[in-house]
Amino acid sequence: MTSAHNLVHNRVRGIFFLHGAGFSSWVPHIPMVQDRLGLGHADLGWALLAAAVGVLAVMPFAGRLTDHFGSDSIVRHTKWAYYPALAIPLFMNSLTTLSIAMFVMGFSAACLDIAMNANGLNVERAKRKSLMSGLHGFWSLGGFAGAGFAALWFALPLPMTLHLPVSVTLLLIVHCYLQNGLMRDPVHAQNTETYGVKQKSIFLILLPFGICAFIGQFGEGVITDWATVLMNSNLQSGPTLAAIGFALYSAAMAAARLSGDRVVDKIGRPAVLIVSSGLASSGYLLLALAPNIIIAWIGCFIAGIGLAVILPLLISAAAQATGKSGGSVVATIAATGYSALMAGPPFIGFIGEHYGLVTAFLMTSVFLGMIIPVYLLGMRKRFKIISNS
């Protein structure tokens, strides 16, 4: 049975990898789409916002669909929407049609994301060990591979417009292979008590998990959109040195996610969550107050380690704490996380405009540290129940 679980685990890893590779295959085309349609930064921002709206639009019912039809079934069917949706924006001829295409992309990406996370929870429960951090690490590896393949394609004398159609076709074919043998969802009794908690109390149990997910994803959105701007404006780093800082952040996040499950199994979720919060907060503090680019790079690296495992750890712990099916939990935690990814960058932009980016990053550092009191006040008892179950 263990070998069968290992096979399924590897297939889920592959699905995460493909999802990340697909998304990062699209990202290098954004400037080209902007130039082809003659869009200003504001117009492009509206189009990208449409993708975020698509993500949030699917959240209210994606978890229910996953729980009703099974996460393996949703993973099989949503591929037909997600991978083609990555290439469709290339062929749109106006801001309106581009925005519609971006909405579809966000909608389908989030639906597949929820289902594959729910299936990962099934494997985690079956193997009785932490796996979610590693699965998210494979998403990061996929992102690196997709971006690398795009860079290689662009460096060769090949038509750029063919890159995405070719890439998504290859990803779709591999997905069709990997989807066979995904673990079926376990049958959960409805309206029963799980870990001594009634169904009506699920929201209250998930609330602190959602708050921590919001804080963590807020930080991730801020560093993704504003770290290079901070380094360039405050340290006059130039785009190349600033990009190195973001690359170090991304590398640290991928490495921490791939090793995160072993750390969780060794020292436990509470310790990992508290240390992650402290590291993330410290990284932002270093980045905000860095006197030179080397210190800023160190801040980016520490922040990447700190932020890496917060979301997968919370998804896993929340599922165990409630005993709920994976789709419902993933949708709830993911909705708060995606909301933070949307809210963080514009909020920091507002603070930065009026009080400076250093102040904005210092505020984010304090905000990331708030995970610790939220855990102590609202999650410590629930984590103890998980550990003893």
C-alpha positions, -999 to +999 in steps of 0.1 A: +000+000+000+029+023+007+043+019-028+008+027-042+006+058-021+041+068-033+030+065-069-001+086-063+021+111-044+044+115-074+014+120-097+001+148-075+035+163-074+035+162-112+001+180-114+014+208-091+045+211-113+024+214-145+001+240-130+031+261-120+048+256-154+017+266-172+013+299-153+050+309-157+048+301-194+021+328-197+038+355-176+067+364-201+041+371-227+024+399-207+047+427-220+042+415-256+004+415-252+006+450-238+027+462-267+006+445-294-027+460-281-010+494-272-022+493-236-010+517-209+000+505-175-035+513-161-053+494-189-030+464-184-037+466-146-074+463-153-069+432-175-047+416-148-073+425-122-099+405-143-078+374-137-079+381-099-117+386-101-120+353-119-101+336-091-124+351-064-155+343-085-149+306-084-142+304-047-178+302-034-186+270-052-153+254-063-149+237-029-184+223-031-179+210-066-147+193-055-163+177-025-194+166-045-177+152-076-144+143-061-111+162-063-097+137-088-126+142-112-123+180-110-085+177-117-093+156-148-119+180-162-106+214-154-074+208-175-095+213-206-102+249-195-070+259-177-043+251-203-061+265-233-070+296-213-033+303-208-029+308-246-061+325-255-050+360-244-024+360-271-052+361-297-074+388-282-077+421-301-090+445-276-089+454-239-124+440-234-117+406-250-084+404-232-101+411-198-127+383-205-099+359-214-080+368-183-111+363-162-115+328-177-078+321-170-081+331-133-113+312-129-100+279-144-066+282-127-082+286-092-106+257-098-078+234-107-057+247-079-084+239-053-089+204-066-053+195-068-047+208-032-077+188-020-062+157-037-029+164-020-047+164+013-061+129+005-026+116-001-013+134+031-041+117+052-034+083+036+004+085+043-001+102+077+028+126+072+031+162+061+032+166+023+016+199+014+048+220+016+066+197-008+037+198-032+038+236-033+075+233-037+069+213-069+046+242-081+076+265-076+098+242-095+073+241-123+073+278-124+110+279-127+109+253-155+082+271-174+100+304-173+132+288-183+117+271-213+102+304-223+135+321-221+151+294-242+124+296-268+127+334-270+165+331-274+161+308-305+150+319-339+114+306-333+081+324-337+072+338-302+035+334-308+040+296-311+056+293-277+024+292-256+004+270-279+032+245-280+039+247-243+003+243-232-002+214-256+027+195-241+016+203-206-019+191-214-006+158-228+015+151-197-015+161-174-036+135-192-010+108-182-006+120-147-043+123-138-047+085-141-045+069-106-051+100-085-065+092-051-102+092-047-117+113-020-126+095+012-163+094+022-170+119+051-200+115+072-221+147+071-235+165+101-214+146+126-189+157+152-152+156+142-125+161+167-153+169+191-165+199+170-200+203+156-206+213+120-218+247+130-185+255+146-164+250+114-164+287+106-151+296+140-124+270+138-113+281+103-113+318+112-078+320+128-064+298+100-078+322+074-065+352+092-030+337+092-033+328+056-044+364+048-013+378+066+011+354+049-003+359+014-004+397+020+033+396+026+039+374-005+019+398-027+039+428-014+073+414-019+064+401-054+052+435-066+072+460-046+105+445-035+123+453-068+108+488-067+120+494-032+156+482-040+157+503-072+143+535-056+160+534-022+193+517-031+196+528-067+202+491-075+191+492-111+169+465-126+195+438-128+206+439-091+170+442-080+161+412-101+188+392-083+171+400-050+138+387-062+155+356-077+171+349-043+136+352-027+121+328-052+150+303-048+147+304-010+109+298-012+113+268-035+140+253-013+121+258+019+089+243+005+107+212-007+123+207+027+094+220+047+076+187+052+106+171+068+109+201+092+072+199+101+075+162+108+106+168+130+096+198+151+059+201+146+035+226+129+033+251+158+071+256+159+073+259+121+045+284+120+060+306+147+095+305+132+082+312+097+064+342+110+095+355+127+117+349+097+093+366+073+090+396+096+127+398+100+133+395+062+110+425+056+127+445+083+161+439+068+148+447+033+132+480+046+163+492+065+190+478+042+219+502+038+232+484+007+221+459-019+238+429-002+217+433+030+186+437+009+194+404-009+198+388+025+164+402+035+148+388+004+163+354+010+151+353+047+117+365+037+114+337+011+122+311+037+097+326+061+068+329+037+073+295+019+055+271+041+029+293+058+000+286+033+005+249+027+010+243+065-023+262+072-042+243+046-030+209+060-036+219+096-071+234+089-082+202+071-071+181+101-086+205+126-121+204+110-121+169+096-138+184+066-134+173+030-104+188+013-123+210-012-142+230+014-111+237+035-088+246+006-115+269-009-119+287+024-082+292+031-074+299-005-101+326-008-086+345+021-051+341+007-060+353-028-079+382-013-047+392+005-027+389-028-051+413-044-053+437-014-016+438-004+001+455-034-024+484-039-025+490-002+013+492+000+012+514-031-011+539-012+011+538+019+042+542-002+028+571-021+020+590+011+046+578+036+073+561+016+080+525+007+103+520+037+074+528+060+051+505+040+076+476+043+081+482+081+043+480+085+043+447+065+070+434+088+049+441+119+018+426+102+037+394+094+046+391+131+009+391+140+007+355+130+022+346+163-004+362+186-032+349+163-018+314+168-014+317+205-049+331+210-069+312+184-051+281+172-029+267+199-056+244+214-067+232+180-030+223+171-027+203+203-059+183+193-044+176+159-011+164+175-029+141+198-052+126+172 
